[in-house]
């Protein structure tokens, strides 16, 4: 019988340490315990490690990290215990021992006006975030995926992984679910929005950027232009769907010229700003055609502001959409997309590095090396991702 659980714990910015926690022998009704298979390092995790901990900045539910925490919210695990009364997946089917599942990274309260109004979870005023807002100082401690086990509280959306889908692909579910931003754009009327045959530029070819490029291609974009100063990232984005590759910073004047050349002088229909840095916001607007749509998906933590002329936005009829995260309502169809296309589309190529828990510090430093790393994953047993 397991008596303690190993977890990589962030004690403070820049201080990752391996710690032991008690194995949760008793689960509350409806709770689920997962034996962890894989957990990705998200851009949010990197920000937190660097001390950039202000999340949902500018809202009345802004929060800072309650150290110590066990990070990790892009998770895949196997059900090993269920609290009294059982638990169900998001689609209503009962969970069973041995099920391989992807839990959502957040638990909304279900009671505030936004939850009652069927808004995405990130509007919730009492939101709990695995790997972010739940401290490991409080029992049962195991609220992040960089551990041997993950404790899932009752009411957390949980999704079954299709049989035969590699764990190396399933670990990308949360990341790909952020591409519901493109679904939002597809639902918009003209002059904005996204239609099959439209052109898309992705600014920042990191993990968030590469999945948007891949999804835009699957949705029928005629061109997907990847823009990033690091050649390996841009070339990998090309493997997953980008049709045109530009190795340069978005604020390089040559980028606008190249994008205009690729679009007959018009500009792109949609820009996905996924860099995570405010400096790319203005150049992203410049890349759009008149009436185009900017999807801001990278600036999740407070890193400063930039000057923007609102008359330009008005005069050009620009639509700006901020997307604060994924939506649990798209997880099932994201997993179904993986199951349908993974034999043809090399989703797993987005996972560039896999580390054991004991090497969490090395994993973080690798993830911070933006020139070569894409999705870096931690696992108690890395051989399960081979």
C-alpha positions in Angstrom: 0.0 0.0 0.0 1.3 3.4 -0.9 2.0 5.5 2.2 3.4 8.7 0.7 3.3 10.5 -2.6 6.2 12.3 -4.3 5.4 15.7 -5.9 7.4 18.5 -7.4 6.5 21.5 -5.2 7.0 25.2 -6.0 7.8 26.8 -2.7 8.2 30.3 -4.1 9.2 31.7 -7.5 12.3 29.9 -8.7 12.2 27.3 -5.9 11.1 23.8 -7.1 11.6 21.0 -4.6 10.6 17.4 -4.4 8.4 16.7 -1.4 6.5 13.8 0.1 2.8 14.0 1.0 0.5 11.5 2.6 -1.5 9.2 0.4 -5.2 10.2 0.6 -6.7 7.0 2.1 -10.2 8.6 2.5 -11.9 10.5 -0.4 -14.8 12.8 0.1 -18.0 11.7 -1.7 -17.8 12.2 -5.5 -14.0 12.8 -5.4 -11.6 10.9 -7.7 -8.0 10.0 -7.2 -5.8 9.6 -10.3 -2.5 7.9 -10.7 -0.7 10.4 -12.9 0.5 9.4 -16.3 1.5 12.8 -17.8 1.3 16.5 -17.0 2.4 19.3 -19.3 4.3 22.5 -18.4 2.0 25.4 -19.4 3.0 28.9 -20.1 1.2 29.8 -16.9 3.5 27.5 -15.0 6.5 29.2 -16.5 5.1 32.7 -15.6 4.5 31.5 -12.0 8.0 30.0 -11.7 9.4 33.4 -12.8 7.2 35.3 -10.2 4.6 36.6 -12.6 1.7 35.4 -10.5 -1.1 37.9 -11.1 -3.8 36.0 -13.0 -7.0 37.4 -14.5 -5.5 40.8 -14.0 -7.9 43.7 -14.3 -11.0 41.7 -13.1 -12.7 41.6 -9.8 -11.5 38.0 -9.4 -7.8 38.6 -10.0 -5.6 36.3 -7.9 -2.0 35.5 -7.0 -0.4 32.2 -6.4 -0.8 30.8 -2.8 2.6 29.2 -2.4 3.5 26.4 -1.9 1.8 24.7 -4.8 2.1 21.5 -6.8 1.9 22.8 -10.4 0.5 21.0 -13.4 -3.0 21.5 -14.9 -2.6 19.7 -18.3 -3.2 16.3 -16.9 -3.8 12.7 -17.9 -4.2 10.0 -15.3 -5.8 6.6 -14.4 -8.6 6.4 -11.9 -7.4 4.4 -8.8 -10.0 5.5 -6.2 -13.5 7.0 -6.2 -15.3 8.5 -3.2 -18.6 7.2 -1.8 -21.5 7.5 -4.2 -19.4 7.2 -7.3 -18.5 9.8 -9.8 -19.3 10.5 -13.4 -17.5 11.8 -16.5 -18.7 15.1 -18.0 -20.9 13.2 -20.4 -22.7 11.5 -17.5 -21.2 8.0 -17.9 -20.0 6.5 -14.6 -16.2 6.5 -14.0 -14.6 3.2 -13.1 -11.3 2.0 -11.7 -8.7 1.9 -14.4 -10.3 4.5 -16.7 -7.8 6.8 -18.4 -9.1 10.3 -18.1 -8.3 14.0 -18.7 -9.6 16.2 -15.8 -10.4 19.8 -16.5 -7.9 22.2 -14.9 -10.6 24.1 -13.0 -13.6 23.7 -10.8 -16.3 26.4 -11.1 -18.6 27.0 -8.2 -21.8 26.5 -10.2 -23.6 29.1 -8.0 -22.4 32.6 -9.1 -24.3 34.6 -11.7 -21.8 33.6 -14.4 -22.0 29.9 -13.7 -25.8 30.1 -13.7 -25.6 32.0 -16.9 -23.7 29.2 -18.7 -20.5 31.3 -19.2 -17.1 29.6 -19.7 -15.6 28.5 -16.4 -13.1 31.4 -16.3 -15.9 33.9 -15.5 -16.6 32.1 -12.2 -16.1 34.3 -9.2 -15.2 31.4 -6.9 -13.0 29.5 -9.3 -10.5 26.8 -8.1 -7.5 26.1 -10.4 -5.6 22.9 -10.1 -1.9 23.6 -10.2 -2.5 27.3 -9.6 -4.9 28.5 -6.9 -5.0 25.4 -4.6 -2.1 25.3 -2.2 -0.4 22.0 -1.3 -0.1 23.3 2.3 -3.8 22.2 2.9 -5.0 18.5 2.9 -5.3 16.5 0.9 -2.4 18.5 -0.7 -2.4 16.8 -4.1 -4.0 19.5 -6.3 -1.5 19.6 -9.1 -0.3 17.1 -11.8 3.4 17.2 -11.1 3.0 14.4 -8.6 2.5 10.6 -8.5 -1.2 11.1 -7.7 -3.8 13.9 -8.3 -6.8 14.5 -6.1 -9.9 15.6 -8.1 -12.5 17.4 -6.0 -16.3 16.6 -6.6 -17.8 18.6 -9.4 -14.6 18.9 -11.5 -15.3 18.0 -15.2 -13.6 14.7 -16.1 -13.3 13.3 -19.6 -12.6 9.7 -20.7 -9.7 9.2 -23.1 -10.7 7.3 -26.2 -9.3 3.8 -26.4 -6.1 3.6 -28.5 -5.3 7.3 -28.2 -1.7 7.7 -27.1 -1.2 9.4 -23.7 1.4 11.6 -25.5 -1.5 13.0 -27.5 -4.1 13.0 -24.8 -1.9 15.3 -22.6 -2.4 18.0 -25.2 -6.2 18.1 -24.6 -6.3 21.1 -22.3 -3.9 23.0 -24.7 -5.9 22.2 -27.8 -9.2 23.1 -26.0 -8.0 26.7 -25.9 -8.5 26.7 -29.7 -12.2 27.1 -29.0 -11.2 30.7 -29.7 -11.4 29.7 -33.4 -14.9 28.3 -32.8 -15.9 31.7 -31.3 -14.5 33.4 -34.4 -16.4 31.0 -36.7 -19.7 32.0 -35.1 -19.1 35.7 -35.7 -20.9 37.5 -38.6 -18.9 39.4 -41.2 -16.9 41.6 -41.4 -15.1 39.7 -38.7 -14.9 36.1 -37.9 -13.4 33.0 -39.5 -14.6 31.0 -42.4 -13.3 28.0 -44.4 -10.8 29.4 -46.9 -9.8 32.4 -44.7 -6.2 33.3 -43.9 -4.8 33.0 -40.4 -1.6 34.4 -38.9 -0.3 32.9 -35.6 2.0 35.2 -33.7 4.2 33.2 -31.3 4.9 29.6 -32.3 5.0 28.3 -28.8 2.6 25.5 -27.5 -0.5 27.8 -27.7 0.5 29.0 -31.1 1.2 25.6 -32.6 -2.1 24.2 -31.6 -4.0 27.1 -33.1 -2.1 26.7 -36.3 -2.9 23.0 -36.4 -6.6 23.6 -35.6 -6.9 26.4 -38.1 -5.6 24.1 -40.8 -8.0 21.3 -39.8 -10.8 23.9 -40.0 -10.0 24.7 -43.6 -7.9 27.9 -43.5 -6.4 28.5 -46.9 -3.2 29.9 -45.4 -1.8 29.5 -41.9 1.2 31.8 -41.4 3.4 31.0 -38.4 5.5 33.9 -37.0 8.2 33.5 -34.4 11.9 34.5 -33.9 12.9 30.8 -33.3 13.4 28.7 -36.4 12.9 25.3 -34.7 9.5 26.3 -33.3 8.4 27.8 -36.7 9.5 24.7 -38.6 7.7 22.4 -36.1 4.5 24.5 -36.5 4.9 23.8 -40.2 4.8 20.1 -39.5 1.5 20.5 -37.7 -0.3 22.6 -40.3 1.2 26.0 -41.0 1.5 26.7 -44.7 3.9 29.7 -44.5 6.7 30.2 -42.1 8.2 33.5 -41.0 11.3 33.4 -38.7 11.2 36.9 -37.2 9.8 38.9 -34.3 6.3 40.2 -35.0 7.5 43.8 -34.5 10.1 43.4 -37.2 8.9 45.7 -40.1 9.7 42.9 -42.6 6.9 40.7 -41.1 4.1 43.1 -42.2 5.6 43.2 -45.7 5.8 39.4 -45.9 2.2 38.9 -44.6 0.9 41.5 -47.1 2.8 39.7 -49.9 1.2 36.4 -48.9 -2.3 37.9 -48.9 -2.1 40.0 -52.1 -1.7 43.2 -50.0 -4.9 42.6 -48.0 -3.8 41.3 -44.6 -5.1 38.2 -42.9 -8.6 37.5 -41.8 -7.6 36.3 -38.3 -4.6 36.8 -36.1 -4.0 34.6 -33.1 -1.7 36.5 -30.8 -0.2 33.7 -28.7 3.2 35.2 -27.8 2.4 35.8 -24.2 4.1 39.2 -24.4 2.3 42.6 -24.8 4.8 43.9 -27.3 3.1 41.7 -30.1 -0.4 43.2 -29.6 0.1 46.2 -31.8 1.9 44.4 -34.6 -0.8 41.8 -34.6 -3.4 44.4 -35.3 -1.4 45.7 -38.2 -1.4 42.2 -39.8 -5.2 42.2 -40.1 -7.3 43.1 -43.1 -9.8 45.8 -42.5 -12.7 44.2 -40.5 -10.4 41.3 -39.4 -10.4 39.6 -36.0 -7.6 39.5 -33.4 -7.8 36.5 -31.0 -5.7 37.4 -27.9 -4.9 34.1 -26.2 -1.4 34.5 -24.8 -1.4 37.4 -22.3 -2.8 35.6 -19.3 -0.7 37.2 -16.6 0.0 40.9 -15.9 3.1 41.9 -17.9 2.4 45.5 -18.7 0.3 47.5 -21.1 0.9 48.9 -24.6 -0.4 52.1 -26.4 -3.3 51.5 -28.7 -5.2 54.1 -30.7 -8.9 53.2 -30.4 -9.7 55.3 -33.5 -7.7 52.8 -35.5 -9.7 49.9 -34.2 -12.9 51.8 -34.9 -11.9 53.1 -38.3 -10.7 49.7 -39.5 -13.7 47.8 -37.9 -11.4 45.5 -36.0 -12.8 42.8 -33.7 -10.7 42.0 -30.7 -11.6 38.8 -28.7 -9.9 38.0 -25.4 -9.9 34.3 -24.6 -8.9 33.5 -21.0 -8.6 29.8 -21.3 -10.1 26.6 -22.6 -13.8 25.7 -22.2 -14.7 22.3 -20.7 -17.6 22.1 -23.1 -15.1 21.4 -25.9 -13.0 18.7 -24.3 -15.1 15.8 -25.5 -14.9 17.0 -29.1 -11.2 17.8 -28.8 -10.5 14.2 -27.7 -12.8 13.0 -30.6 -10.7 15.2 -33.0 -7.5 13.5 -31.7 -9.1 10.1 -32.2 -10.2 10.8 -35.7 -7.0 12.5 -37.0 -4.0 11.2 -34.9 -3.0 8.6 -37.4 -2.7 11.3 -40.1 -1.7 14.4 -38.1 1.4 14.1 -35.9 -0.1 15.8 -32.8 2.5 14.1 -30.6 5.3 16.1 -32.3 4.2 19.0 -30.1 5.6 17.1 -27.1 9.3 17.7 -27.6 10.6 16.7 -24.1 9.5 14.2 -21.4 11.0 14.2 -17.9 10.6 12.2 -14.7 9.3 14.0 -11.6 12.7 13.9 -10.0 14.0 16.1 -12.9 11.3 18.8 -12.5 13.8 21.6 -12.2 15.6 20.5 -15.4 12.2 20.2 -17.1 11.3 23.8 -16.2 14.6 25.1 -17.4 14.1 23.3 -20.7 10.6 24.7 -21.0 12.0 28.2 -20.4 14.4 27.7 -23.3 12.0 29.0 -26.0 14.4 28.3 -28.9 13.9 24.5 -29.0 11.3 23.4 -26.5 7.6 23.1 -27.4 5.5 21.1 -24.9 7.5 19.8 -22.0 5.9 17.0 -20.1 6.5 15.5 -16.6 5.6 11.9 -15.8 6.1 9.6 -12.8 7.0 7.0 -15.4 8.2 8.5 -18.7 8.2 5.1 -20.4 4.4 5.3 -20.5 4.8 8.1 -23.1 7.1 6.2 -25.4 
